[in-house]
Amino acid sequence: MLAAFNPALLYVPWTHPEIFSYGFVLLSVVFALNCNFRASVLMSSIASLQNPPIAVATLFFILTGWKGKGYDYKELLTLLTISSLSAIPYIFYYMNYKTFSLITLSGYSDISYITLNKICSLFSDPNFGLLPYFPILLPFTIISAIISIQKRNWYIPQLWGVLFLIALIGSTQSNWNCGMMYIHRYAVYMIPIVIMVAMLSMKYFSWKSISTIFAISVILTATITGAVFIDYNAGNYVNHNELSNYILTIAPMVYNPPPDVFAERALHKEDNYYKYLPIIYAYDGNPRKILTDYQHISEVEGYIDPRNKDKIISDIEDAGIGYINFGPLWELPIDTSKITIYHTVPSNECIIGNPTIYPLVLFNGWHGLEDWNGIPTRWMQDTATLGTLASSDITATLNFSVTSFHHPRNLEIYVNNQLAHRTTVPISSISVSIPIQLHKGENIIRLHVPEGAERPCDIFGLNNKDTRWLSVAVQNVTILKAG
C-alpha cells in the first residue's frame, strides 16, 4: 500500500524519468527482500541509467548478495557483470564527447556544490523533503535504525547509509530548486528504500504496533498526496507551500533552506537570485526572515536586533550570504494574504529605480511592464499602490516620473492613507519629488487619479483597440533619504 499510494504518484502526469527510476528501484527492493540479489542488482542498474546516484543502492545489493553466497567470487563476478549495464551512459558519453558526464562538463554538477544543508533537505525540508509526506514512517525508520545499532544489527543502518550517500551524490547538482512536483525529484527514488527499512524493522515491534504504525502511515501519506493532487500545480516549485509559510512566519529560525530554495520560491521564478538581494519575507508588515549577501547588508542592518547584530553581520561576511531571522510569532492560524515579499528589482525589469533605501514592491492597479525607449514603464488604472518596509521611522524623498494619458490629469499621492502631495500631470513626462514620512514597518503608498481612467478604444479619433483602463504612466520610482 505504501509503495502504491505515495508522492511518487505526483510525477505520473509529469514527463520525467522519476517514475521510471522509482519503479525499477521498487522492483529492486522487492527482489532484495526475497534474497534474489541478481534480479535486484539488474533492476537497480536499469534505474541508475536515468539517475546515477542509484548506483549506490546497486553496489549495496552487490555486496549483500555476495555476502549471502559466502563471499563466493564467482557470485561477485556475476553480480558485477549484471551491474555493468549501468556503465552504458558513461561509455556512450565518452565515445561521443570524450567525457563521462555532460552535466559535469557543463558545470551543472560538481562536488563543490555539496552541502550538509542540501543533503538534509531531501529528508526534512517542509517544501519538498520526505518527512512532510511520510510524517510517521520516516521517524519510525530512524527509531528502527537506532534500535538496530543497539542490537548490533547493521543492515538497517547500512541502508540509511545508502540513503545518505544517494542524497550526497544528488547534492552535487548546482540547481537545487530544480523543476519538481512537490516532493524533490531526487527523493522520489529514495522512497522504496525507506519502505524497505520499514519492512525490515517489523521484527523489533509487536504485530499490533506494526499494524497501527503502517495503517496510520498509509492513511496519512495517501491523504497528503491526494490533497496535493486536488490542487495540482506545475509551478509549485517556485512557491512556498502552506507548511513552509507557517514555519517561516511563526518560527523562521528553524527553517534555513539552501538559498536558492528560499529565494526562487519567494520570487516565484527561477533566476539569478543574487540580483534581487536582499529578499525580505514579511508578515503583516513585519520582517520574519531576510536573505542577503554582505554587499547589501547595509540595506537591512537596521532590522537586526542590536544584541546579535555584530555576530550576524560577521557570519554573513564569512559565508558571503546568509539569513537574518526574527523571533517566534505566536499567531495561529496565520493569514497567508498578509505575507509580502520585498526585494530589490534590477532597474531594467521594473519601474522601481536604483538606488532606493528600502526594497519596494508593487501591489494593485498596475498594468504590464512596457519598454519606452529603454525605460521600464507601467500604466496605472485610476488607483495603484506600492509598498516599502522601513527599518525605522525616517523622513525620505519619493521620486518618480509620470505622464498622463490623452489629456492632463490630477494626481494625488497618499502615504499610509495620508495625503502627501497633489499635482497636475500633463501629457508629457514630468518629475515628481516629494518629502514623505515613513514609519518603522510596512508603509503603503497610493497613487490616485480623481478623474479616473479611460480606455483608448473608447476615445473617438484615436483609432486604438487597447481596452485597458489608463490614467497615468509611471517610471523610475525611488525612495531616498531626505537631504
Rosetta blueprint (number, residue, H / E / L):
1 M L
2 L L
3 A L
4 A L
5 F L
6 N L
7 P H
8 A H
9 L H
10 L H
11 Y H
12 V L
13 P L
14 W L
15 T L
16 H L
17 P L
18 E H
19 I H
20 F H
21 S H
22 Y H
23 G H
24 F H
25 V H
26 L H
27 L H
28 S H
29 V H
30 V H
31 F H
32 A H
33 L H
34 N L
35 C L
36 N L
37 F H
38 R H
39 A H
40 S H
41 V H
42 L H
43 M H
44 S H
45 S H
46 I H
47 A H
48 S H
49 L L
50 Q L
51 N L
52 P H
53 P H
54 I H
55 A H
56 V H
57 A H
58 T H
59 L H
60 F H
61 F H
62 I H
63 L H
64 T H
65 G H
66 W H
67 K H
68 G H
69 K L
70 G L
71 Y L
72 D L
73 Y H
74 K H
75 E H
76 L H
77 L H
78 T H
79 L H
80 L H
81 T H
82 I H
83 S H
84 S H
85 L H
86 S H
87 A H
88 I H
89 P H
90 Y H
91 I H
92 F H
93 Y H
94 Y H
95 M H
96 N H
97 Y H
98 K L
99 T L
100 F L
101 S L
102 L H
103 I H
104 T H
105 L H
106 S L
107 G L
108 Y L
109 S E
110 D L
111 I H
112 S H
113 Y H
114 I L
115 T L
116 L H
117 N H
118 K H
119 I H
120 C H
121 S H
122 L H
123 F H
124 S H
125 D L
126 P L
127 N L
128 F L
129 G L
130 L L
131 L L
132 P L
133 Y L
134 F L
135 P L
136 I L
137 L H
138 L H
139 P H
140 F H
141 T H
142 I H
143 I H
144 S H
145 A H
146 I H
147 I H
148 S H
149 I H
150 Q H
151 K L
152 R L
153 N L
154 W L
155 Y H
156 I H
157 P H
158 Q H
159 L H
160 W H
161 G H
162 V H
163 L H
164 F H
165 L H
166 I H
167 A H
168 L H
169 I H
170 G H
171 S L
172 T L
173 Q E
174 S L
175 N L
176 W L
177 N L
178 C L
179 G L
180 M L
181 M L
182 Y L
183 I L
184 H L
185 R H
186 Y H
187 A H
188 V H
189 Y L
190 M L
191 I H
192 P H
193 I H
194 V H
195 I H
196 M H
197 V H
198 A H
199 M H
200 L H
201 S H
202 M H
203 K H
204 Y H
205 F L
206 S L
207 W H
208 K H
209 S H
210 I H
211 S H
212 T H
213 I H
214 F H
215 A H
216 I H
217 S H
218 V H
219 I H
220 L H
221 T H
222 A H
223 T H
224 I H
225 T H
226 G H
227 A H
228 V H
229 F H
230 I H
231 D L
232 Y L
233 N L
234 A L
235 G L
236 N H
237 Y H
238 V H
239 N L
240 H L
241 N L
242 E H
243 L H
244 S H
245 N H
246 Y H
247 I H
248 L H
249 T H
250 I H
251 A L
252 P H
253 M H
254 V H
255 Y L
256 N L
257 P L
258 P L
259 P H
260 D H
261 V H
262 F H
263 A H
264 E H
265 R H
266 A H
267 L H
268 H L
269 K L
270 E L
271 D L
272 N L
273 Y H
274 Y H
275 K H
276 Y H
277 L L
278 P L
279 I E
280 I E
281 Y E
282 A E
283 Y E
284 D L
285 G L
286 N E
287 P E
288 R E
289 K E
290 I E
291 L E
292 T E
293 D E
294 Y H
295 Q H
296 H H
297 I H
298 S H
299 E H
300 V H
301 E H
302 G H
303 Y H
304 I L
305 D L
306 P L
307 R L
308 N L
309 K H
310 D H
311 K H
312 I H
313 I H
314 S H
315 D H
316 I H
317 E H
318 D H
319 A H
320 G L
321 I E
322 G E
323 Y E
324 I E
325 N E
326 F L
327 G L
328 P L
329 L L
330 W L
331 E L
332 L L
333 P L
334 I L
335 D L
336 T H
337 S H
338 K H
339 I E
340 T E
341 I E
342 Y E
343 H E
344 T L
345 V L
346 P L
347 S L
348 N L
349 E L
350 C L
351 I L
352 I E
353 G L
354 N L
355 P L
356 T L
357 I L
358 Y L
359 P L
360 L E
361 V E
362 L E
363 F L
364 N L
365 G L
366 W E
367 H L
368 G L
369 L L
370 E E
371 D E
372 W E
373 N L
374 G L
375 I E
376 P E
377 T E
378 R E
379 W E
380 M E
381 Q L
382 D L
383 T E
384 A E
385 T E
386 L E
387 G E
388 T E
389 L E
390 A E
391 S L
392 S L
393 D L
394 I E
395 T E
396 A E
397 T E
398 L E
399 N E
400 F E
401 S E
402 V E
403 T E
404 S E
405 F L
406 H L
407 H L
408 P L
409 R E
410 N E
411 L E
412 E E
413 I E
414 Y E
415 V E
416 N L
417 N L
418 Q E
419 L E
420 A E
421 H E
422 R E
423 T E
424 T E
425 V E
426 P L
427 I L
428 S L
429 S L
430 I E
431 S E
432 V E
433 S E
434 I E
435 P E
436 I E
437 Q E
438 L E
439 H L
440 K L
441 G E
442 E E
443 N E
444 I E
445 I E
446 R E
447 L E
448 H E
449 V L
450 P L
451 E L
452 G L
453 A L
454 E E
455 R L
456 P H
457 C H
458 D H
459 I L
460 F L
461 G L
462 L L
463 N L
464 N L
465 K L
466 D L
467 T L
468 R L
469 W L
470 L E
471 S L
472 V E
473 A E
474 V E
475 Q E
476 N E
477 V E
478 T E
479 I E
480 L E
481 K E
482 A L
483 G L
